[in-house]
Amino acid sequence: MSSGTQQVTDTSPHSAAAWRQIVSRYQRPSNGRAAWQIANTFGSYALLWALLYWSLSVSWWLTVPLAVLAGALLVRIFIIFHDCGHGSYLSSLRANNVVGFISGVLTVTPFQQWSWQHGIHHTTAGHLDKRGTGDIWTMTVQEYLESSRWKRFAYRLARNPIILFVIAPLFVFLIMQRYPSPRAGVRERHSVWWTNLAMLCGAIAMSALFGFWAYLVIQLTVLAVAGAIGVWLFYVQHQFEDVYWARGSNWDYVSAALKGSSFYKLPRVLQWFSGNIGFHHIHHLSARIPNYYLQQCHEADPLFQQVKAITFFGSFGTMRLALWDEASRRLVSFRQIRQARRGR
């Protein structure tokens, strides 16, 4: 098996009972661990913005690398935001909501609306009949072949790396998330408007301090870097060759977690910046486990270590994958489909 694939040998019912017992030990938030993570993450982010302000009097050659580093750190803030959305980060619901809202303003993401949509993702991940909310557009081979020429073009465009990892994140975070979803409830709608207001106030204050154009360039750089990394992580978590997809009653929660969510084994420094989210199979088994316990849970039992790791360099091979082949039960590339059709 290549380093860009993943396999689980056992997701039988008896193992489902076993994982429930194991993960229960890691579902209690630690306010101490969370407080330290907030301090070293938000503190480092504030320090970077202070350095960015200072760098403007030195050189843009210093400003841009600092902005890139701030973008990487914003990914870690988003993981804190993400855990707060699951109510798993702190023991207090109110504290989760407060930290989640602040993190949401920094990551330009409305907390309540995103949490609601992400909750749908957790209950539908790997379900072919329930695609479309909180996931990356994925078509089956048959759907693609039966589509119009325009839809095929749109799909290939959406799967282009420049669109997928550069343009789409900025569009989603800066434009789409400024408006409530038509299906959103009152609380979710209000979260969008309050986040927008807080972002506007922050932008006015920072523009007054940095200068409008300087702040705009820095903020766009930070968001572009964070968005590209964030979408890449999400992509690798659910888009690999042997990923799990199923229809109807054949869909199984444990299989969708252990086979449909990757173990993305990153170098230590990247694991820190990404808030341990590479242990995504554990997260999908139980969203109540905060990020600071994911690695410990993964290492707690051989059951979880049956998930083969996707390595950092091996993960780049996933970019060629684009369509779910229901016959072979794996993701395949456009090229493989062309070759298969020529061989008929």
N, C-alpha and C positions, 0 to 999 in steps of 0.2 A: 504494500500500500504506500502511496506517495505521502509526503509530509503535508500535503494540502487536503488530505482526507481524514475522515474520522469514523470510528467504528465502536460499537458497544456490543458485547457478546451476550448480555443478559439483562432483559428488562421484564422478566416474568413477574407474575403477581406476588410471589414470595419476596422478591427483591423490593417490590413497592412497599411492603410492610416494613422491610428493613430500613429503607431510606427515610421513611417517616420518623422512625425512632431515632435515627442518627441526626437528622437535621433539626429535630426538636431541641437539641442541646445548644444550638447556635442561633436560635431565634429570639433570644432576649437581648435587647440593645444594651450597650455599655455607654452610659453618659460620659464616663471618663475618657474612653477611647474616642468617642465622637467629639468631645470638647478639644482633645489634642489634635485631632484631624482638622477640625475647623480652624484652630489656631495656626497650624503650620501651612494650611492651604490658603485661607483668606488673608492671613498675615503676609505670606509670600506674594500673593497677588497684589496686595496694597503696596508692598515694597517695590514690586516691579513697576507699578504705575508711578511711584515716586521717582524711580530711576528713569523712566520714560520722560518725565517732565524735565529732569536734569539733563538728559541726553539731547534734548532739543537745542540746548545752548552749546553743545559740543559738535555733533554731526549726525546726520540721518543714517550714516553707515553704522552707527551705534544704536540708533532708535529702532530701526527695522528688526535686527536680531532680537532685541528686547521684546518687541511686539510679538514676534514669533514665539518666544518663550512664554509670554503671557497667554498666548493662544493655547499652548500646550497645557498650561496650568488651568485654564478655563475648562478643559475637559474634566479635570479632577473635581472642579466645583460642580460640574454637571452631574457627576456620579453622586455627589452628596445630595444635590437636588433630586436626583432619581430615587435615592433611598428614602428621602423624606416623602416622596410621592407614594411609596409603598407603606409608609408609616413605620418603617423598620429602623430608622437611623437613631432616633432618640426615644426614650421611654414615654415622653409626654406627647400627646397628639398636638397640643397647641405649639409646643416647641418645634415639632416637625413642620407644622404649617408656617411658622415664622421663618425658620431657616430655609424652608423650601421656597417661600415667596422671595426672600432676599437673593437666594441663589438664582431664582428664575429671572429676576430683574437683570442680574449680571450676565446671564446666559440668554437673555432676550426671549424667554420662554414662559408663557403664563402657567403658573404652577397647577392650579386645579384642572384646567382644561387638558393639559398634557398628561396629568396623572390619570384622568378618566380614559383618555385615548390609549395610554400605555397599558392600562388594566385590560382593555379589550385585546391588545396584542398578546398578553400573557395567556389569555383563555382561548386564543385562536391560532397561536404559532404552530406552523406545520400542518394546518388544516386547509386542504385545497378548496373546500367549499366555503371557507370563511376568510378569504384573502381580502385585503384592501384597507385595513385600518392599522396604522402603526407599523407597516412593513414595507419592504422594497418591492416594487412592481415585479411580479414573477409570473410568466405565462408558461403553460405546458407546451410541449412540442406540437400537439394537435391543435391547440388554440392558435398558436402562431401560424401554422401552415394554413389554417382555415380563415385567417384574418385578411382584411383588405390590404392592399399595398400601402395605403396611408397609415394604417395602424401598425403594420410591420415596421415602417420607417420610424414612426413615433417611438416604438418599443426599442429599436436599435439605438435611436438617439438617446433615449432615457438611460440606456445601459452603457453609453460612451463614458469612459472614465472622467473626461473633462466635465461633462454635464453632471454626472453622478456625484463626483467628489469635490467639485469646485463651484459650479454654478447653482446646482440644486440646493445645497445646504444654505447658501446665502438667500436664495429665493424663499425657502421654507422658513428660515429663522427670522428674516427681516421683513418679509411681506405676508406670507400665509398666516403666520402666527400673530399677526396684528389684528386678525379678525376672528370672531367666534365661529366655531363650527355650527352649521345649521341644525345639527342634532344635539348641540350642547344644552345643558340645563342652565338655570339662573346662576347658580354658584360658579359654574365654568365660564359663563359669559362675563360675569363681573370680574373674574380673575384676569381676563384678557384686558379689560378696560383699566383696571387698577395697575396692571403691569405696564401697559402703554403709558399711563400717566407718570409712573415712577421713572420709566426710561426717559421720558421727555424732560422731566425735572433734572435727572442726572446728566443728560446730554447738554442741557443749558448751562449747568454748573461747570461741567468739564470743559465746555467750549470757552467759557469765560476765563478759565484758568489756563488752558493750553493754547487757545486760539482755535477758531472754528475749523479751519482747513487741516491744521495739525491733528486736532482731535479726531476729525473724520477719517483721515488716512490711517491713524493708529488704530482706531476702533474697528475699521473695516478689515485691517490686517489681522487683528486679534480674532475677530469673528470668522474670517475666512480660514485661518489655520485651525481654530477649534472646530468649526463645522466640518472641514475636510477630514480631520482625525476622527471626530465623532461618528460621521457617516461611514467611514472606513471600518471602524470597530464594529458598528452595527451590521455592516455588510458581511464581514468575516464571521460574525456570530451566527448567521443564519444562511449563508450562501457558500456552501462548500460541496464538493462532489457527492459525498455519501450522506448528505443531509436528509432528514426525515420529512416526508410529506405523505398525507393519507386523506382519504375521503370518508365522510359519513361515520358510521359506527366503527370503522377500522381505525379511526384516529384514537390514539392513546396518550394520556397526559405524561406518563413517565417516559415513554418512548420519545415523545416530542421534546422533552427536556434533555434527556441523555443522548439522543441521537439527532435531534433537531437544533440543538444549541451547542456551539463549539467550546472546546477547551483551548483557548488561544494562549499558548505559552510564550510570554514575552520576556525580554531581558528585564532585570530587576528595576532599572530606572524607568523603563516604559510601563512596567506594571504599577509603579508608584503613581506616575502621571495619569494612568487610566483607572486608578482606584480599584484594582483587582478585578475589573469587569471581564477580564479574559476567562475567569472561572464561570463562564456564562451558563454552563450546564447546571451548576449548583444553584445559580440565581433562578433559573427557570424551574428547578425542582421546588424551591421555596423562596418566594420574593420577600419573605419576612426575615431572611438572613441579611444583616447589614454588610456592606462591602468589606469591612475590616475583619470579618469572620469567614469570608468565602474560602480563602486558602486553607484555613484550619479545617473547615468542613470537608473540603476536597481530600485532604490528607488523612482524614479520620478513619476511612474504611476503604478496603480494596474495591468495594462495589463501585465507587465513583472513579477510581483510577483505571477502570476498564476503558474509560473514554480516552482514546488516543489523541495526543496533542497535535494541534496545528501550529507549526513553528512560524517564527516571524518571517523568515525568508520564504518558506513554503507557502505562506498565505498569499503571496503575490500571484501565484498560479490560479487563484480563484477568480481573478478578474476576467478570465476567458470564458467562464461559465455563465450561461444566460437563460437556459430553458430547462424545465423539469420534464424528463422523459418518463412517462408513467409505465412504459414497457420495461425499461431497465432499472427503474426506481433510482435515478440519479440525475444530478444536474449535468447538462451537456453544453457544448459550445455551438455557436452558429456554424462553425466550420464542420463539426461532426455531423450536423444535420445535413449540410450540403453534400458531404461525402457519402452519407447513407442514402440520400436520394439519387445520387449519380450511380451508386452501385446496384440499384434495383433493375 
